[in-house]
């Protein structure tokens, strides 16, 4: 099915760092930008609100290197 859709399957073995690099990068950005060196969130409600807000911004407005430092919205519009 991957071949049919032109998708390259993971080249690493299960559990290797290459398999997790995208998730690790995303989680590192989330922690760095949302927690900003705080060890924990003050409450579950604050955590949910802040993570939702960050994910929305990350997927619509945040500038990304893969898109020539344009937001995903600007990249899609072009």
mmCIF file of the N, C-alpha and C atoms, coordinates in Angstrom:
data_MODEL
# 
_entry.id   MODEL 
# 
loop_
_atom_site.group_PDB 
_atom_site.id 
_atom_site.type_symbol 
_atom_site.label_atom_id 
_atom_site.label_alt_id 
_atom_site.label_comp_id 
_atom_site.label_asym_id 
_atom_site.label_entity_id 
_atom_site.label_seq_id 
_atom_site.pdbx_PDB_ins_code 
_atom_site.Cartn_x 
_atom_site.Cartn_y 
_atom_site.Cartn_z 
_atom_site.occupancy 
_atom_site.B_iso_or_equiv 
_atom_site.pdbx_formal_charge 
_atom_site.auth_seq_id 
_atom_site.auth_comp_id 
_atom_site.auth_asym_id 
_atom_site.auth_atom_id 
_atom_site.pdbx_PDB_model_num 
ATOM 1   N N  . UNK A 1 1  ? 0.824  -1.186 0.000  1.00 0.00 ? 1  UNK A N  1 
ATOM 2   C CA . UNK A 1 1  ? 0.000  0.000  0.000  1.00 0.00 ? 1  UNK A CA 1 
ATOM 3   C C  . UNK A 1 1  ? 0.875  1.259  0.000  1.00 0.00 ? 1  UNK A C  1 
ATOM 4   N N  . UNK A 1 2  ? 1.988  1.227  0.742  1.00 0.00 ? 2  UNK A N  1 
ATOM 5   C CA . UNK A 1 2  ? 2.894  2.375  0.763  1.00 0.00 ? 2  UNK A CA 1 
ATOM 6   C C  . UNK A 1 2  ? 3.403  2.676  -0.639 1.00 0.00 ? 2  UNK A C  1 
ATOM 7   N N  . UNK A 1 3  ? 3.777  1.632  -1.353 1.00 0.00 ? 3  UNK A N  1 
ATOM 8   C CA . UNK A 1 3  ? 4.277  1.805  -2.716 1.00 0.00 ? 3  UNK A CA 1 
ATOM 9   C C  . UNK A 1 3  ? 3.196  2.410  -3.609 1.00 0.00 ? 3  UNK A C  1 
ATOM 10  N N  . UNK A 1 4  ? 1.974  1.957  -3.448 1.00 0.00 ? 4  UNK A N  1 
ATOM 11  C CA . UNK A 1 4  ? 0.846  2.458  -4.233 1.00 0.00 ? 4  UNK A CA 1 
ATOM 12  C C  . UNK A 1 4  ? 0.657  3.960  -4.043 1.00 0.00 ? 4  UNK A C  1 
ATOM 13  N N  . UNK A 1 5  ? 0.869  4.449  -2.827 1.00 0.00 ? 5  UNK A N  1 
ATOM 14  C CA . UNK A 1 5  ? 0.674  5.861  -2.525 1.00 0.00 ? 5  UNK A CA 1 
ATOM 15  C C  . UNK A 1 5  ? 1.972  6.670  -2.580 1.00 0.00 ? 5  UNK A C  1 
ATOM 16  N N  . UNK A 1 6  ? 3.081  6.031  -2.926 1.00 0.00 ? 6  UNK A N  1 
ATOM 17  C CA . UNK A 1 6  ? 4.345  6.729  -3.038 1.00 0.00 ? 6  UNK A CA 1 
ATOM 18  C C  . UNK A 1 6  ? 4.949  7.141  -1.706 1.00 0.00 ? 6  UNK A C  1 
ATOM 19  N N  . UNK A 1 7  ? 4.663  6.364  -0.674 1.00 0.00 ? 7  UNK A N  1 
ATOM 20  C CA . UNK A 1 7  ? 5.173  6.656  0.663  1.00 0.00 ? 7  UNK A CA 1 
ATOM 21  C C  . UNK A 1 7  ? 6.381  5.771  0.932  1.00 0.00 ? 7  UNK A C  1 
ATOM 22  N N  . UNK A 1 8  ? 7.465  6.385  1.427  1.00 0.00 ? 8  UNK A N  1 
ATOM 23  C CA . UNK A 1 8  ? 8.645  5.622  1.788  1.00 0.00 ? 8  UNK A CA 1 
ATOM 24  C C  . UNK A 1 8  ? 8.498  5.114  3.211  1.00 0.00 ? 8  UNK A C  1 
ATOM 25  N N  . UNK A 1 9  ? 8.610  3.825  3.388  1.00 0.00 ? 9  UNK A N  1 
ATOM 26  C CA . UNK A 1 9  ? 8.501  3.240  4.715  1.00 0.00 ? 9  UNK A CA 1 
ATOM 27  C C  . UNK A 1 9  ? 9.734  3.573  5.537  1.00 0.00 ? 9  UNK A C  1 
ATOM 28  N N  . UNK A 1 10 ? 9.605  3.472  6.839  1.00 0.00 ? 10 UNK A N  1 
ATOM 29  C CA . UNK A 1 10 ? 10.721 3.712  7.745  1.00 0.00 ? 10 UNK A CA 1 
ATOM 30  C C  . UNK A 1 10 ? 11.875 2.787  7.384  1.00 0.00 ? 10 UNK A C  1 
ATOM 31  N N  . UNK A 1 11 ? 13.067 3.346  7.419  1.00 0.00 ? 11 UNK A N  1 
ATOM 32  C CA . UNK A 1 11 ? 14.244 2.556  7.080  1.00 0.00 ? 11 UNK A CA 1 
ATOM 33  C C  . UNK A 1 11 ? 14.897 1.945  8.310  1.00 0.00 ? 11 UNK A C  1 
ATOM 34  N N  . UNK A 1 12 ? 14.559 2.442  9.483  1.00 0.00 ? 12 UNK A N  1 
ATOM 35  C CA . UNK A 1 12 ? 15.197 1.963  10.707 1.00 0.00 ? 12 UNK A CA 1 
ATOM 36  C C  . UNK A 1 12 ? 14.452 0.787  11.305 1.00 0.00 ? 12 UNK A C  1 
ATOM 37  N N  . UNK A 1 13 ? 15.116 0.119  12.212 1.00 0.00 ? 13 UNK A N  1 
ATOM 38  C CA . UNK A 1 13 ? 14.476 -0.957 12.947 1.00 0.00 ? 13 UNK A CA 1 
ATOM 39  C C  . UNK A 1 13 ? 13.559 -0.353 14.001 1.00 0.00 ? 13 UNK A C  1 
ATOM 40  N N  . UNK A 1 14 ? 12.601 -1.133 14.438 1.00 0.00 ? 14 UNK A N  1 
ATOM 41  C CA . UNK A 1 14 ? 11.684 -0.664 15.465 1.00 0.00 ? 14 UNK A CA 1 
ATOM 42  C C  . UNK A 1 14 ? 12.468 -0.294 16.713 1.00 0.00 ? 14 UNK A C  1 
ATOM 43  N N  . UNK A 1 15 ? 12.162 0.886  17.245 1.00 0.00 ? 15 UNK A N  1 
ATOM 44  C CA . UNK A 1 15 ? 12.821 1.334  18.460 1.00 0.00 ? 15 UNK A CA 1 
ATOM 45  C C  . UNK A 1 15 ? 14.085 2.132  18.257 1.00 0.00 ? 15 UNK A C  1 
ATOM 46  N N  . UNK A 1 16 ? 14.504 2.318  17.009 1.00 0.00 ? 16 UNK A N  1 
ATOM 47  C CA . UNK A 1 16 ? 15.702 3.125  16.779 1.00 0.00 ? 16 UNK A CA 1 
ATOM 48  C C  . UNK A 1 16 ? 15.357 4.608  16.846 1.00 0.00 ? 16 UNK A C  1 
ATOM 49  N N  . UNK A 1 17 ? 16.373 5.415  17.051 1.00 0.00 ? 17 UNK A N  1 
ATOM 50  C CA . UNK A 1 17 ? 16.141 6.857  17.166 1.00 0.00 ? 17 UNK A CA 1 
ATOM 51  C C  . UNK A 1 17 ? 15.580 7.439  15.875 1.00 0.00 ? 17 UNK A C  1 
ATOM 52  N N  . UNK A 1 18 ? 15.941 6.873  14.730 1.00 0.00 ? 18 UNK A N  1 
ATOM 53  C CA . UNK A 1 18 ? 15.432 7.380  13.464 1.00 0.00 ? 18 UNK A CA 1 
ATOM 54  C C  . UNK A 1 18 ? 13.920 7.220  13.369 1.00 0.00 ? 18 UNK A C  1 
ATOM 55  N N  . UNK A 1 19 ? 13.386 6.153  13.947 1.00 0.00 ? 19 UNK A N  1 
ATOM 56  C CA . UNK A 1 19 ? 11.939 5.945  13.936 1.00 0.00 ? 19 UNK A CA 1 
ATOM 57  C C  . UNK A 1 19 ? 11.213 6.998  14.759 1.00 0.00 ? 19 UNK A C  1 
ATOM 58  N N  . UNK A 1 20 ? 11.858 7.495  15.800 1.00 0.00 ? 20 UNK A N  1 
ATOM 59  C CA . UNK A 1 20 ? 11.199 8.412  16.722 1.00 0.00 ? 20 UNK A CA 1 
ATOM 60  C C  . UNK A 1 20 ? 11.612 9.867  16.543 1.00 0.00 ? 20 UNK A C  1 
ATOM 61  N N  . UNK A 1 21 ? 12.447 10.169 15.576 1.00 0.00 ? 21 UNK A N  1 
ATOM 62  C CA . UNK A 1 21 ? 13.017 11.511 15.490 1.00 0.00 ? 21 UNK A CA 1 
ATOM 63  C C  . UNK A 1 21 ? 11.967 12.591 15.281 1.00 0.00 ? 21 UNK A C  1 
ATOM 64  N N  . UNK A 1 22 ? 10.961 12.346 14.466 1.00 0.00 ? 22 UNK A N  1 
ATOM 65  C CA . UNK A 1 22 ? 9.922  13.352 14.245 1.00 0.00 ? 22 UNK A CA 1 
ATOM 66  C C  . UNK A 1 22 ? 9.148  13.634 15.527 1.00 0.00 ? 22 UNK A C  1 
ATOM 67  N N  . UNK A 1 23 ? 8.742  12.582 16.214 1.00 0.00 ? 23 UNK A N  1 
ATOM 68  C CA . UNK A 1 23 ? 8.010  12.755 17.465 1.00 0.00 ? 23 UNK A CA 1 
ATOM 69  C C  . UNK A 1 23 ? 8.884  13.416 18.522 1.00 0.00 ? 23 UNK A C  1 
ATOM 70  N N  . UNK A 1 24 ? 10.152 13.036 18.585 1.00 0.00 ? 24 UNK A N  1 
ATOM 71  C CA . UNK A 1 24 ? 11.060 13.633 19.564 1.00 0.00 ? 24 UNK A CA 1 
ATOM 72  C C  . UNK A 1 24 ? 11.249 15.124 19.297 1.00 0.00 ? 24 UNK A C  1 
ATOM 73  N N  . UNK A 1 25 ? 11.382 15.490 18.042 1.00 0.00 ? 25 UNK A N  1 
ATOM 74  C CA . UNK A 1 25 ? 11.553 16.891 17.678 1.00 0.00 ? 25 UNK A CA 1 
ATOM 75  C C  . UNK A 1 25 ? 10.307 17.698 18.037 1.00 0.00 ? 25 UNK A C  1 
ATOM 76  N N  . UNK A 1 26 ? 9.145  17.148 17.722 1.00 0.00 ? 26 UNK A N  1 
ATOM 77  C CA . UNK A 1 26 ? 7.881  17.812 18.048 1.00 0.00 ? 26 UNK A CA 1 
ATOM 78  C C  . UNK A 1 26 ? 7.736  17.993 19.554 1.00 0.00 ? 26 UNK A C  1 
ATOM 79  N N  . UNK A 1 27 ? 7.999  16.934 20.311 1.00 0.00 ? 27 UNK A N  1 
ATOM 80  C CA . UNK A 1 27 ? 7.883  17.004 21.773 1.00 0.00 ? 27 UNK A CA 1 
ATOM 81  C C  . UNK A 1 27 ? 8.888  17.970 22.371 1.00 0.00 ? 27 UNK A C  1 
ATOM 82  N N  . UNK A 1 28 ? 10.100 18.013 21.839 1.00 0.00 ? 28 UNK A N  1 
ATOM 83  C CA . UNK A 1 28 ? 11.106 18.945 22.338 1.00 0.00 ? 28 UNK A CA 1 
ATOM 84  C C  . UNK A 1 28 ? 10.675 20.390 22.104 1.00 0.00 ? 28 UNK A C  1 
ATOM 85  N N  . UNK A 1 29 ? 10.121 20.665 20.927 1.00 0.00 ? 29 UNK A N  1 
ATOM 86  C CA . UNK A 1 29 ? 9.633  22.017 20.642 1.00 0.00 ? 29 UNK A CA 1 
ATOM 87  C C  . UNK A 1 29 ? 8.484  22.383 21.564 1.00 0.00 ? 29 UNK A C  1 
ATOM 88  N N  . UNK A 1 30 ? 7.581  21.450 21.769 1.00 0.00 ? 30 UNK A N  1 
ATOM 89  C CA . UNK A 1 30 ? 6.440  21.685 22.668 1.00 0.00 ? 30 UNK A CA 1 
ATOM 90  C C  . UNK A 1 30 ? 6.923  22.025 24.073 1.00 0.00 ? 30 UNK A C  1 
ATOM 91  N N  . UNK A 1 31 ? 7.807  21.211 24.599 1.00 0.00 ? 31 UNK A N  1 
ATOM 92  C CA . UNK A 1 31 ? 8.312  21.455 25.957 1.00 0.00 ? 31 UNK A CA 1 
ATOM 93  C C  . UNK A 1 31 ? 9.051  22.784 26.047 1.00 0.00 ? 31 UNK A C  1 
ATOM 94  N N  . UNK A 1 32 ? 9.905  23.055 25.078 1.00 0.00 ? 32 UNK A N  1 
ATOM 95  C CA . UNK A 1 32 ? 10.715 24.274 25.114 1.00 0.00 ? 32 UNK A CA 1 
ATOM 96  C C  . UNK A 1 32 ? 9.834  25.527 25.011 1.00 0.00 ? 32 UNK A C  1 
ATOM 97  N N  . UNK A 1 33 ? 8.854  25.500 24.108 1.00 0.00 ? 33 UNK A N  1 
ATOM 98  C CA . UNK A 1 33 ? 8.057  26.689 23.854 1.00 0.00 ? 33 UNK A CA 1 
ATOM 99  C C  . UNK A 1 33 ? 6.891  26.876 24.814 1.00 0.00 ? 33 UNK A C  1 
ATOM 100 N N  . UNK A 1 34 ? 6.367  25.794 25.369 1.00 0.00 ? 34 UNK A N  1 
ATOM 101 C CA . UNK A 1 34 ? 5.213  25.914 26.262 1.00 0.00 ? 34 UNK A CA 1 
ATOM 102 C C  . UNK A 1 34 ? 5.640  25.955 27.725 1.00 0.00 ? 34 UNK A C  1 
ATOM 103 N N  . UNK A 1 35 ? 6.451  25.016 28.135 1.00 0.00 ? 35 UNK A N  1 
ATOM 104 C CA . UNK A 1 35 ? 6.862  24.992 29.541 1.00 0.00 ? 35 UNK A CA 1 
ATOM 105 C C  . UNK A 1 35 ? 7.898  26.071 29.866 1.00 0.00 ? 35 UNK A C  1 
ATOM 106 N N  . UNK A 1 36 ? 8.722  26.431 28.890 1.00 0.00 ? 36 UNK A N  1 
ATOM 107 C CA . UNK A 1 36 ? 9.731  27.472 29.063 1.00 0.00 ? 36 UNK A CA 1 
ATOM 108 C C  . UNK A 1 36 ? 10.524 27.288 30.360 1.00 0.00 ? 36 UNK A C  1 
ATOM 109 N N  . UNK A 1 37 ? 11.128 26.125 30.479 1.00 0.00 ? 37 UNK A N  1 
ATOM 110 C CA . UNK A 1 37 ? 12.015 25.771 31.600 1.00 0.00 ? 37 UNK A CA 1 
ATOM 111 C C  . UNK A 1 37 ? 11.308 25.550 32.935 1.00 0.00 ? 37 UNK A C  1 
ATOM 112 N N  . UNK A 1 38 ? 10.002 25.528 32.956 1.00 0.00 ? 38 UNK A N  1 
ATOM 113 C CA . UNK A 1 38 ? 9.274  25.154 34.173 1.00 0.00 ? 38 UNK A CA 1 
ATOM 114 C C  . UNK A 1 38 ? 9.243  23.627 34.233 1.00 0.00 ? 38 UNK A C  1 
ATOM 115 N N  . UNK A 1 39 ? 9.328  23.023 35.409 1.00 0.00 ? 39 UNK A N  1 
ATOM 116 C CA . UNK A 1 39 ? 9.378  21.553 35.497 1.00 0.00 ? 39 UNK A CA 1 
ATOM 117 C C  . UNK A 1 39 ? 8.035  20.877 35.211 1.00 0.00 ? 39 UNK A C  1 
ATOM 118 N N  . UNK A 1 40 ? 6.938  21.521 35.560 1.00 0.00 ? 40 UNK A N  1 
ATOM 119 C CA . UNK A 1 40 ? 5.600  20.936 35.358 1.00 0.00 ? 40 UNK A CA 1 
ATOM 120 C C  . UNK A 1 40 ? 4.590  22.045 35.099 1.00 0.00 ? 40 UNK A C  1 
ATOM 121 N N  . UNK A 1 41 ? 3.414  21.653 34.624 1.00 0.00 ? 41 UNK A N  1 
ATOM 122 C CA . UNK A 1 41 ? 2.310  22.596 34.480 1.00 0.00 ? 41 UNK A CA 1 
ATOM 123 C C  . UNK A 1 41 ? 1.670  22.819 35.843 1.00 0.00 ? 41 UNK A C  1 
ATOM 124 N N  . UNK A 1 42 ? 1.130  24.005 36.087 1.00 0.00 ? 42 UNK A N  1 
ATOM 125 C CA . UNK A 1 42 ? 0.490  24.280 37.375 1.00 0.00 ? 42 UNK A CA 1 
ATOM 126 C C  . UNK A 1 42 ? -0.729 23.393 37.647 1.00 0.00 ? 42 UNK A C  1 
ATOM 127 N N  . UNK A 1 43 ? -1.455 23.019 36.575 1.00 0.00 ? 43 UNK A N  1 
ATOM 128 C CA . UNK A 1 43 ? -2.646 22.177 36.739 1.00 0.00 ? 43 UNK A CA 1 
ATOM 129 C C  . UNK A 1 43 ? -2.943 21.475 35.424 1.00 0.00 ? 43 UNK A C  1 
ATOM 130 N N  . UNK A 1 44 ? -3.811 20.486 35.478 1.00 0.00 ? 44 UNK A N  1 
ATOM 131 C CA . UNK A 1 44 ? -4.195 19.765 34.269 1.00 0.00 ? 44 UNK A CA 1 
ATOM 132 C C  . UNK A 1 44 ? -4.946 20.692 33.307 1.00 0.00 ? 44 UNK A C  1 
ATOM 133 N N  . UNK A 1 45 ? -5.765 21.567 33.843 1.00 0.00 ? 45 UNK A N  1 
ATOM 134 C CA . UNK A 1 45 ? -6.510 22.500 33.003 1.00 0.00 ? 45 UNK A CA 1 
ATOM 135 C C  . UNK A 1 45 ? -5.564 23.433 32.241 1.00 0.00 ? 45 UNK A C  1 
ATOM 136 N N  . UNK A 1 46 ? -4.578 23.967 32.923 1.00 0.00 ? 46 UNK A N  1 
ATOM 137 C CA . UNK A 1 46 ? -3.585 24.836 32.279 1.00 0.00 ? 46 UNK A CA 1 
ATOM 138 C C  . UNK A 1 46 ? -2.818 24.052 31.223 1.00 0.00 ? 46 UNK A C  1 
ATOM 139 N N  . UNK A 1 47 ? -2.453 22.831 31.528 1.00 0.00 ? 47 UNK A N  1 
ATOM 140 C CA . UNK A 1 47 ? -1.742 21.978 30.576 1.00 0.00 ? 47 UNK A CA 1 
ATOM 141 C C  . UNK A 1 47 ? -2.566 21.782 29.305 1.00 0.00 ? 47 UNK A C  1 
ATOM 142 N N  . UNK A 1 48 ? -3.808 21.375 29.452 1.00 0.00 ? 48 UNK A N  1 
ATOM 143 C CA . UNK A 1 48 ? -4.667 21.135 28.290 1.00 0.00 ? 48 UNK A CA 1 
ATOM 144 C C  . UNK A 1 48 ? -4.828 22.397 27.446 1.00 0.00 ? 48 UNK A C  1 
ATOM 145 N N  . UNK A 1 49 ? -5.072 23.525 28.107 1.00 0.00 ? 49 UNK A N  1 
ATOM 146 C CA . UNK A 1 49 ? -5.273 24.788 27.402 1.00 0.00 ? 49 UNK A CA 1 
ATOM 147 C C  . UNK A 1 49 ? -4.013 25.207 26.661 1.00 0.00 ? 49 UNK A C  1 
ATOM 148 N N  . UNK A 1 50 ? -2.873 25.171 27.342 1.00 0.00 ? 50 UNK A N  1 
ATOM 149 C CA . UNK A 1 50 ? -1.628 25.617 26.735 1.00 0.00 ? 50 UNK A CA 1 
ATOM 150 C C  . UNK A 1 50 ? -1.163 24.713 25.603 1.00 0.00 ? 50 UNK A C  1 
ATOM 151 N N  . UNK A 1 51 ? -1.304 23.412 25.773 1.00 0.00 ? 51 UNK A N  1 
ATOM 152 C CA . UNK A 1 51 ? -0.901 22.472 24.713 1.00 0.00 ? 51 UNK A CA 1 
ATOM 153 C C  . UNK A 1 51 ? -1.825 22.616 23.511 1.00 0.00 ? 51 UNK A C  1 
ATOM 154 N N  . UNK A 1 52 ? -3.121 22.767 23.727 1.00 0.00 ? 52 UNK A N  1 
ATOM 155 C CA . UNK A 1 52 ? -4.060 22.960 22.611 1.00 0.00 ? 52 UNK A CA 1 
ATOM 156 C C  . UNK A 1 52 ? -3.728 24.243 21.863 1.00 0.00 ? 52 UNK A C  1 
ATOM 157 N N  . UNK A 1 53 ? -3.485 25.312 22.601 1.00 0.00 ? 53 UNK A N  1 
ATOM 158 C CA . UNK A 1 53 ? -3.153 26.606 21.988 1.00 0.00 ? 53 UNK A CA 1 
ATOM 159 C C  . UNK A 1 53 ? -1.863 26.485 21.174 1.00 0.00 ? 53 UNK A C  1 
ATOM 160 N N  . UNK A 1 54 ? -0.851 25.815 21.738 1.00 0.00 ? 54 UNK A N  1 
ATOM 161 C CA . UNK A 1 54 ? 0.419  25.671 21.043 1.00 0.00 ? 54 UNK A CA 1 
ATOM 162 C C  . UNK A 1 54 ? 0.268  24.822 19.785 1.00 0.00 ? 54 UNK A C  1 
ATOM 163 N N  . UNK A 1 55 ? -0.448 23.715 19.880 1.00 0.00 ? 55 UNK A N  1 
ATOM 164 C CA . UNK A 1 55 ? -0.642 22.838 18.711 1.00 0.00 ? 55 UNK A CA 1 
ATOM 165 C C  . UNK A 1 55 ? -1.374 23.564 17.590 1.00 0.00 ? 55 UNK A C  1 
ATOM 166 N N  . UNK A 1 56 ? -2.365 24.364 17.948 1.00 0.00 ? 56 UNK A N  1 
ATOM 167 C CA . UNK A 1 56 ? -3.099 25.134 16.945 1.00 0.00 ? 56 UNK A CA 1 
ATOM 168 C C  . UNK A 1 56 ? -2.160 26.118 16.252 1.00 0.00 ? 56 UNK A C  1 
ATOM 169 N N  . UNK A 1 57 ? -1.357 26.819 17.033 1.00 0.00 ? 57 UNK A N  1 
ATOM 170 C CA . UNK A 1 57 ? -0.392 27.765 16.470 1.00 0.00 ? 57 UNK A CA 1 
ATOM 171 C C  . UNK A 1 57 ? 0.662  27.032 15.630 1.00 0.00 ? 57 UNK A C  1 
ATOM 172 N N  . UNK A 1 58 ? 1.168  25.914 16.133 1.00 0.00 ? 58 UNK A N  1 
ATOM 173 C CA . UNK A 1 58 ? 2.203  25.133 15.439 1.00 0.00 ? 58 UNK A CA 1 
ATOM 174 C C  . UNK A 1 58 ? 1.713  24.694 14.060 1.00 0.00 ? 58 UNK A C  1 
ATOM 175 N N  . UNK A 1 59 ? 0.459  24.293 13.979 1.00 0.00 ? 59 UNK A N  1 
ATOM 176 C CA . UNK A 1 59 ? -0.081 23.749 12.735 1.00 0.00 ? 59 UNK A CA 1 
ATOM 177 C C  . UNK A 1 59 ? -0.666 24.795 11.798 1.00 0.00 ? 59 UNK A C  1 
ATOM 178 N N  . UNK A 1 60 ? -0.707 26.070 12.212 1.00 0.00 ? 60 UNK A N  1 
ATOM 179 C CA . UNK A 1 60 ? -1.302 27.086 11.346 1.00 0.00 ? 60 UNK A CA 1 
ATOM 180 C C  . UNK A 1 60 ? -0.417 28.314 11.155 1.00 0.00 ? 60 UNK A C  1 
ATOM 181 N N  . UNK A 1 61 ? 0.189  28.818 12.242 1.00 0.00 ? 61 UNK A N  1 
ATOM 182 C CA . UNK A 1 61 ? 0.860  30.117 12.176 1.00 0.00 ? 61 UNK A CA 1 
ATOM 183 C C  . UNK A 1 61 ? 2.367  30.088 12.388 1.00 0.00 ? 61 UNK A C  1 
ATOM 184 N N  . UNK A 1 62 ? 2.892  29.084 13.079 1.00 0.00 ? 62 UNK A N  1 
ATOM 185 C CA . UNK A 1 62 ? 4.316  29.056 13.427 1.00 0.00 ? 62 UNK A CA 1 
ATOM 186 C C  . UNK A 1 62 ? 5.153  28.892 12.160 1.00 0.00 ? 62 UNK A C  1 
ATOM 187 N N  . UNK A 1 63 ? 6.264  29.625 12.080 1.00 0.00 ? 63 UNK A N  1 
ATOM 188 C CA . UNK A 1 63 ? 7.154  29.537 10.932 1.00 0.00 ? 63 UNK A CA 1 
ATOM 189 C C  . UNK A 1 63 ? 7.975  28.250 11.028 1.00 0.00 ? 63 UNK A C  1 
ATOM 190 N N  . UNK A 1 64 ? 8.101  27.548 9.904  1.00 0.00 ? 64 UNK A N  1 
ATOM 191 C CA . UNK A 1 64 ? 8.813  26.276 9.861  1.00 0.00 ? 64 UNK A CA 1 
ATOM 192 C C  . UNK A 1 64 ? 9.912  26.327 8.812  1.00 0.00 ? 64 UNK A C  1 
ATOM 193 N N  . UNK A 1 65 ? 11.041 25.704 9.110  1.00 0.00 ? 65 UNK A N  1 
ATOM 194 C CA . UNK A 1 65 ? 12.158 25.690 8.164  1.00 0.00 ? 65 UNK A CA 1 
ATOM 195 C C  . UNK A 1 65 ? 11.803 24.924 6.894  1.00 0.00 ? 65 UNK A C  1 
ATOM 196 N N  . UNK A 1 66 ? 11.003 23.863 7.000  1.00 0.00 ? 66 UNK A N  1 
ATOM 197 C CA . UNK A 1 66 ? 10.673 23.049 5.828  1.00 0.00 ? 66 UNK A CA 1 
ATOM 198 C C  . UNK A 1 66 ? 9.867  23.829 4.790  1.00 0.00 ? 66 UNK A C  1 
ATOM 199 N N  . UNK A 1 67 ? 9.231  24.928 5.209  1.00 0.00 ? 67 UNK A N  1 
ATOM 200 C CA . UNK A 1 67 ? 8.388  25.693 4.283  1.00 0.00 ? 67 UNK A CA 1 
ATOM 201 C C  . UNK A 1 67 ? 9.032  27.025 3.918  1.00 0.00 ? 67 UNK A C  1 
ATOM 202 N N  . UNK A 1 68 ? 10.358 27.116 4.073  1.00 0.00 ? 68 UNK A N  1 
ATOM 203 C CA . UNK A 1 68 ? 11.032 28.370 3.773  1.00 0.00 ? 68 UNK A CA 1 
ATOM 204 C C  . UNK A 1 68 ? 10.705 29.448 4.793  1.00 0.00 ? 68 UNK A C  1 
ATOM 205 N N  . UNK A 1 69 ? 10.514 29.040 6.025  1.00 0.00 ? 69 UNK A N  1 
ATOM 206 C CA . UNK A 1 69 ? 10.173 29.935 7.135  1.00 0.00 ? 69 UNK A CA 1 
ATOM 207 C C  . UNK A 1 69 ? 8.896  30.719 6.865  1.00 0.00 ? 69 UNK A C  1 
ATOM 208 N N  . UNK A 1 70 ? 7.915  29.976 6.337  1.00 0.00 ? 70 UNK A N  1 
ATOM 209 C CA . UNK A 1 70 ? 6.554  30.499 6.197  1.00 0.00 ? 70 UNK A CA 1 
ATOM 210 C C  . UNK A 1 70 ? 5.666  29.686 7.095  1.00 0.00 ? 70 UNK A C  1 
ATOM 211 N N  . UNK A 1 71 ? 4.530  30.233 7.454  1.00 0.00 ? 71 UNK A N  1 
ATOM 212 C CA . UNK A 1 71 ? 3.578  29.468 8.266  1.00 0.00 ? 71 UNK A CA 1 
ATOM 213 C C  . UNK A 1 71 ? 2.938  28.395 7.386  1.00 0.00 ? 71 UNK A C  1 
ATOM 214 N N  . UNK A 1 72 ? 2.431  27.320 7.984  1.00 0.00 ? 72 UNK A N  1 
ATOM 215 C CA . UNK A 1 72 ? 1.732  26.309 7.178  1.00 0.00 ? 72 UNK A CA 1 
ATOM 216 C C  . UNK A 1 72 ? 0.567  26.910 6.386  1.00 0.00 ? 72 UNK A C  1 
ATOM 217 N N  . UNK A 1 73 ? -0.159 27.875 6.970  1.00 0.00 ? 73 UNK A N  1 
ATOM 218 C CA . UNK A 1 73 ? -1.261 28.504 6.248  1.00 0.00 ? 73 UNK A CA 1 
ATOM 219 C C  . UNK A 1 73 ? -0.759 29.250 5.009  1.00 0.00 ? 73 UNK A C  1 
ATOM 220 N N  . UNK A 1 74 ? 0.335  30.018 5.162  1.00 0.00 ? 74 UNK A N  1 
ATOM 221 C CA . UNK A 1 74 ? 0.903  30.754 4.030  1.00 0.00 ? 74 UNK A CA 1 
ATOM 222 C C  . UNK A 1 74 ? 1.464  29.790 2.978  1.00 0.00 ? 74 UNK A C  1 
ATOM 223 N N  . UNK A 1 75 ? 2.094  28.716 3.432  1.00 0.00 ? 75 UNK A N  1 
ATOM 224 C CA . UNK A 1 75 ? 2.642  27.727 2.512  1.00 0.00 ? 75 UNK A CA 1 
ATOM 225 C C  . UNK A 1 75 ? 1.536  27.079 1.688  1.00 0.00 ? 75 UNK A C  1 
ATOM 226 N N  . UNK A 1 76 ? 0.453  26.691 2.342  1.00 0.00 ? 76 UNK A N  1 
ATOM 227 C CA . UNK A 1 76 ? -0.676 26.056 1.646  1.00 0.00 ? 76 UNK A CA 1 
ATOM 228 C C  . UNK A 1 76 ? -1.351 27.032 0.690  1.00 0.00 ? 76 UNK A C  1 
ATOM 229 N N  . UNK A 1 77 ? -1.432 28.297 1.078  1.00 0.00 ? 77 UNK A N  1 
ATOM 230 C CA . UNK A 1 77 ? -2.077 29.301 0.220  1.00 0.00 ? 77 UNK A CA 1 
ATOM 231 C C  . UNK A 1 77 ? -1.266 29.558 -1.055 1.00 0.00 ? 77 UNK A C  1 
ATOM 232 N N  . UNK A 1 78 ? 0.065  29.430 -0.914 1.00 0.00 ? 78 UNK A N  1 
ATOM 233 C CA . UNK A 1 78 ? 0.936  29.651 -2.096 1.00 0.00 ? 78 UNK A CA 1 
ATOM 234 C C  . UNK A 1 78 ? 0.857  28.448 -3.013 1.00 0.00 ? 78 UNK A C  1 
# 
